[in-house]
């Protein structure tokens, strides 16, 4: 429970910083309930004798606002950067923060979700804990007016840019 509370606190702080980066007040994304839901998944990847013949997880992006990942020392996470897969080496006591698809959508691509995968490894087992920050709304109608088509107009209105 303590870990969950600390992750929620971190997620809320990140949402404040991202709101400010978008030119809004610090509570903008929190007021939209972008950090109200939290799903925690623990992954276990056993050692693989032939890692070239399998993959831990296929290429994907997360369908949430933010992902906060705690990796072990084994590694295997890769992100797609400029059409190249890049290792995300584990660092002691560090967390990996990824932007999710919902954040990309409501910010009209100002923040981009990340494509990622996990490679199988001879060493192991590999263990990670992923926390996904999302809305608690099953049908988030409050985001309807923030579609890719409408959101640029709202950004311009809030920043005073000409329409």
N, C-alpha and C positions, 0 to 999 in steps of 0.2 A: 504494500500500500504506500509506503514512503516513496518508493521509486516512482510510482504512478503520479503521486502528488508533485514530485520534483520535475518530472517530465511535463506535466500540465503547466507548471509555473514557467518552465523554459519555453514551452510552446507559446504561452501568452506573451512573454517578453519578445519572442521572435515576431509575433503578429503585430505588436506595437511598433517595432523597428521597421517592419515592412510597410505598415500603414504610413508612417512618417516618410519613408522612401517614395511612396506614391503621392505624397503631398497632402495627406489627410491627417486628421487628429490621431493621436496614438491609439485610441480605442476603436477606430473605424472597423477594422476586420474582426475584432473581438465582439463588437456590437452586432455584427452580422452572423454571430455564432460560428465563426470559422474554427474555433478551438474548443467547442463544447463537447464533442465526442472524442473518445480515445479508444482505439483498439490496440491491444498488445499481442503480438505474435512472436513466439519463440521458434526458431528454426534450428534443426539438427541435421547436419549433412555428414554422413559417415565417411570415413576414409575410402577412397576409390582406387582400386589397384590399376585401373586403366582410365585415367581422367580424360584422355584424348577421345574416348569413345562415348562420353556422356557429358551432361551439363547439370550444374546444381539447379539453376532456374534459367528459363529462356529470357530473351530480351523483353523488357516490359517497362512501363512507367506506372507510378502509383496513382490511383484514382481518388485522391484525397487532397487536402490543403498542404500539409507538411508531413514528412516522415522523419523520425528521429531514430537512428540505428546505433546500437551498441554492438560492435564486433568483438570477437575474440582475437587472439594473436595469430591465428592461422591465415586469415584473409581469404580472398577469392572474389570479393566484390569488384566489379568493373562498371565504369560509366562510359557512355558514348560521347566523345568530344571531338568535334571536327571530323566526323566520319571514322574515327579510330577508337578502339576499345582501350581504355586507360585503367590501370589498376588503382584501386583506392586502398593503399597500404594501411593496415591497422596501426593505430597509435595508442599507447597505454593511456587510459583515463580520458579518451577522446570520444566524441559522438559524431556521427555523420548525419548531416541535415540535408534532406532532399526536398525540392519543390514538387508538389503533386499536380495532377491534371486540373483539379478544381481551382487551385490557386492561379494556374496559367489562364484558365477561362475567365475568372472574375477580374483579373488584372489586364485582360486583353493582351496577353503575351508579354507584358512588361516583366513578369517573372516567368521563367520557362521551366516546365517539368523536365525531369531528367530520365533518359532511357538508361536502363541498367540491366545487369545480369550477374549471376553468381557462377563462377567456374568450379568444377569439381577439382579435388585436390588429393594427392596421395597421402598427405599428412592429414591427420584428423583424429577424432571428429571435429568438425567446425560447428560452432554454436553462435547464434546471434539473437538479439532481442530487438524487434522492430515495433515502434510505436507510431500509429497512424492517427493524425489529427484531422478530424472531419466534423461535419455537422451532425446533430442528432435528429435532424428532420429527414423523414423518409422520402418526402416529396418537397424538396427545398424551393417552394414557390417564391420565397423572398429573393431568390437569385434570378428569377425570370427576367427582371428588368436589367440584369447585368450580363446579358448575352454578349458575344463578340460584336454583334451589330450595334447594340445600344450603349455598351460601356464607354467607348471613346467619347461620346457626347457628354456623358455624365462626368468624365474626367475633365473635359474642357470646361464644363460649367463650374466645377469646383475649383479649378485653377485660374479661371478668368481668360482662358485662351479663346480666340475667335472661333465661332462655329461655322 
